[in-house]
Amino acid sequence: SRLGMANLSRFVWRVQLNRMPAGSAIGEHIDQGKYAESAHRIHIPLIVPRCVRFEQLADETAVAKDWSEVPMKESEAFEVNNKLKHRVQQTGPYERITLLIDVAEEPCMRYVEVSRECR
């Protein structure tokens, strides 16, 4: 595969379709849980209005004024280091829809086999 993994589906830990309503916000946070420790979170923005601002601190020692914007374009996948503080502001009248895929570095013990018809 393009990521250098044979049978990529065995590395997919979790898939989530995320809807952020108009005028909402996700406060600054660091992702918690096993997936945050053991997987890479891939974001694929599906609907992204211009009024969305996704920001992340540069590193663990950064102070509150060191936020930088993570560019988001519809259908362009990107990875965010979810071990660093990040936040999202949705200031406009539109919703944001993003597909999140957590990809493990090692094959998952349990996985859903993709049927041949879906490949």
Short mmCIF file of the C-alpha atoms (twelve columns), coordinates in Angstrom:
data_MODEL
# 
_entry.id   MODEL 
# 
loop_
_atom_site.group_PDB 
_atom_site.id 
_atom_site.type_symbol 
_atom_site.label_atom_id 
_atom_site.label_alt_id 
_atom_site.label_comp_id 
_atom_site.label_asym_id 
_atom_site.label_seq_id 
_atom_site.Cartn_x 
_atom_site.Cartn_y 
_atom_site.Cartn_z 
_atom_site.pdbx_PDB_model_num 
ATOM 1   C CA . SER A 1   0.000   0.000  0.000  1 
ATOM 2   C CA . ARG A 2   0.978   3.655  -0.195 1 
ATOM 3   C CA . LEU A 3   1.727   3.745  3.551  1 
ATOM 4   C CA . GLY A 4   4.059   0.766  3.329  1 
ATOM 5   C CA . MET A 5   1.633   -1.524 5.143  1 
ATOM 6   C CA . ALA A 6   0.329   -4.690 3.573  1 
ATOM 7   C CA . ASN A 7   -3.388  -5.112 4.310  1 
ATOM 8   C CA . LEU A 8   -3.932  -1.637 5.776  1 
ATOM 9   C CA . SER A 9   -7.332  -2.623 7.240  1 
ATOM 10  C CA . ARG A 10  -5.543  -4.665 9.945  1 
ATOM 11  C CA . PHE A 11  -3.879  -1.463 11.201 1 
ATOM 12  C CA . VAL A 12  -7.082  0.580  11.485 1 
ATOM 13  C CA . TRP A 13  -7.904  0.923  15.157 1 
ATOM 14  C CA . ARG A 14  -10.990 3.124  14.945 1 
ATOM 15  C CA . VAL A 15  -12.965 5.133  12.389 1 
ATOM 16  C CA . GLN A 16  -15.147 8.027  13.479 1 
ATOM 17  C CA . LEU A 17  -17.358 10.434 11.555 1 
ATOM 18  C CA . ASN A 18  -17.252 13.720 13.458 1 
ATOM 19  C CA . ARG A 19  -19.852 16.483 13.117 1 
ATOM 20  C CA . MET A 20  -19.155 19.870 14.669 1 
ATOM 21  C CA . PRO A 21  -22.328 21.995 14.720 1 
ATOM 22  C CA . ALA A 22  -22.428 25.639 13.670 1 
ATOM 23  C CA . GLY A 23  -21.174 28.043 16.340 1 
ATOM 24  C CA . SER A 24  -19.517 25.340 18.475 1 
ATOM 25  C CA . ALA A 25  -16.026 24.878 19.877 1 
ATOM 26  C CA . ILE A 26  -13.782 22.097 21.142 1 
ATOM 27  C CA . GLY A 27  -11.745 23.519 23.991 1 
ATOM 28  C CA . GLU A 28  -8.015  23.053 24.286 1 
ATOM 29  C CA . HIS A 29  -7.140  19.505 25.261 1 
ATOM 30  C CA . ILE A 30  -4.744  16.596 24.840 1 
ATOM 31  C CA . ASP A 31  -6.359  13.360 23.633 1 
ATOM 32  C CA . GLN A 32  -6.493  10.640 26.272 1 
ATOM 33  C CA . GLY A 33  -6.852  6.873  26.044 1 
ATOM 34  C CA . LYS A 34  -5.139  3.888  24.462 1 
ATOM 35  C CA . TYR A 35  -5.787  5.078  20.897 1 
ATOM 36  C CA . ALA A 36  -4.050  8.389  21.663 1 
ATOM 37  C CA . GLU A 37  -0.983  6.548  22.953 1 
ATOM 38  C CA . SER A 38  -0.792  3.821  20.303 1 
ATOM 39  C CA . ALA A 39  -2.201  5.184  17.051 1 
ATOM 40  C CA . HIS A 40  -1.812  7.991  14.557 1 
ATOM 41  C CA . ARG A 41  -4.958  10.105 14.173 1 
ATOM 42  C CA . ILE A 42  -5.601  10.899 10.531 1 
ATOM 43  C CA . HIS A 43  -8.103  13.682 9.800  1 
ATOM 44  C CA . ILE A 44  -9.916  13.801 6.477  1 
ATOM 45  C CA . PRO A 45  -12.035 16.962 6.317  1 
ATOM 46  C CA . LEU A 46  -15.199 16.343 4.290  1 
ATOM 47  C CA . ILE A 47  -17.039 19.645 4.814  1 
ATOM 48  C CA . VAL A 48  -14.950 22.536 6.132  1 
ATOM 49  C CA . PRO A 49  -16.365 26.059 6.041  1 
ATOM 50  C CA . ARG A 50  -13.909 28.953 6.149  1 
ATOM 51  C CA . CYS A 51  -15.107 29.879 9.634  1 
ATOM 52  C CA . VAL A 52  -13.362 26.827 11.210 1 
ATOM 53  C CA . ARG A 53  -10.010 27.308 12.906 1 
ATOM 54  C CA . PHE A 54  -8.044  24.230 14.081 1 
ATOM 55  C CA . GLU A 55  -5.052  25.188 16.221 1 
ATOM 56  C CA . GLN A 56  -2.247  23.317 17.970 1 
ATOM 57  C CA . LEU A 57  0.587   24.267 20.310 1 
ATOM 58  C CA . ALA A 58  4.046   23.817 18.816 1 
ATOM 59  C CA . ASP A 59  5.340   21.464 21.548 1 
ATOM 60  C CA . GLU A 60  4.879   20.435 25.199 1 
ATOM 61  C CA . THR A 61  6.733   23.526 26.470 1 
ATOM 62  C CA . ALA A 62  4.805   26.071 24.376 1 
ATOM 63  C CA . VAL A 63  2.838   28.769 26.158 1 
ATOM 64  C CA . ALA A 64  -0.729  29.830 25.415 1 
ATOM 65  C CA . LYS A 65  0.311   32.501 22.903 1 
ATOM 66  C CA . ASP A 66  2.134   29.935 20.714 1 
ATOM 67  C CA . TRP A 67  -0.949  28.503 18.961 1 
ATOM 68  C CA . SER A 68  -0.525  27.837 15.261 1 
ATOM 69  C CA . GLU A 69  -3.277  27.098 12.767 1 
ATOM 70  C CA . VAL A 70  -3.446  23.649 11.196 1 
ATOM 71  C CA . PRO A 71  -4.499  24.155 7.564  1 
ATOM 72  C CA . MET A 72  -7.568  22.140 6.628  1 
ATOM 73  C CA . LYS A 73  -8.757  21.575 3.077  1 
ATOM 74  C CA . GLU A 74  -11.664 19.390 2.098  1 
ATOM 75  C CA . SER A 75  -10.587 15.834 1.173  1 
ATOM 76  C CA . GLU A 76  -6.892  16.422 2.086  1 
ATOM 77  C CA . ALA A 77  -5.806  14.019 4.831  1 
ATOM 78  C CA . PHE A 78  -3.465  15.196 7.570  1 
ATOM 79  C CA . GLU A 79  -2.149  13.939 10.891 1 
ATOM 80  C CA . VAL A 80  -2.221  15.928 14.106 1 
ATOM 81  C CA . ASN A 81  0.033   15.082 17.013 1 
ATOM 82  C CA . ASN A 82  -2.809  14.500 19.474 1 
ATOM 83  C CA . LYS A 83  -0.313  14.336 22.345 1 
ATOM 84  C CA . LEU A 84  -0.001  18.137 22.052 1 
ATOM 85  C CA . LYS A 85  -2.707  20.580 23.099 1 
ATOM 86  C CA . HIS A 86  -5.125  21.440 20.310 1 
ATOM 87  C CA . ARG A 87  -8.506  23.167 19.906 1 
ATOM 88  C CA . VAL A 88  -11.119 23.946 17.278 1 
ATOM 89  C CA . GLN A 89  -13.253 27.081 16.862 1 
ATOM 90  C CA . GLN A 90  -16.366 26.999 14.665 1 
ATOM 91  C CA . THR A 91  -17.554 30.621 14.498 1 
ATOM 92  C CA . GLY A 92  -19.881 30.586 11.498 1 
ATOM 93  C CA . PRO A 93  -23.365 29.335 10.670 1 
ATOM 94  C CA . TYR A 94  -22.165 26.103 9.024  1 
ATOM 95  C CA . GLU A 95  -21.211 22.674 10.354 1 
ATOM 96  C CA . ARG A 96  -17.893 20.883 9.953  1 
ATOM 97  C CA . ILE A 97  -17.778 17.182 9.033  1 
ATOM 98  C CA . THR A 98  -14.519 15.241 9.404  1 
ATOM 99  C CA . LEU A 99  -13.614 11.572 9.050  1 
ATOM 100 C CA . LEU A 100 -11.117 10.505 11.740 1 
ATOM 101 C CA . ILE A 101 -9.092  7.329  11.316 1 
ATOM 102 C CA . ASP A 102 -6.826  6.009  14.059 1 
ATOM 103 C CA . VAL A 103 -4.055  3.933  12.480 1 
ATOM 104 C CA . ALA A 104 -1.924  1.719  14.737 1 
ATOM 105 C CA . GLU A 105 1.781   1.127  14.186 1 
ATOM 106 C CA . GLU A 106 1.295   -2.612 14.748 1 
ATOM 107 C CA . PRO A 107 -1.523  -4.817 13.396 1 
ATOM 108 C CA . CYS A 108 -4.635  -4.764 15.573 1 
ATOM 109 C CA . MET A 109 -5.663  -7.923 17.389 1 
ATOM 110 C CA . ARG A 110 -9.270  -7.485 16.231 1 
ATOM 111 C CA . TYR A 111 -10.318 -6.024 12.950 1 
ATOM 112 C CA . VAL A 112 -13.186 -6.056 10.518 1 
ATOM 113 C CA . GLU A 113 -12.380 -7.866 7.318  1 
ATOM 114 C CA . VAL A 114 -13.291 -5.816 4.243  1 
ATOM 115 C CA . SER A 115 -15.226 -7.932 1.789  1 
ATOM 116 C CA . ARG A 116 -13.871 -8.369 -1.723 1 
ATOM 117 C CA . GLU A 117 -16.910 -6.514 -3.123 1 
ATOM 118 C CA . CYS A 118 -15.954 -3.375 -1.173 1 
ATOM 119 C CA . ARG A 119 -12.300 -3.276 -2.202 1 
# 
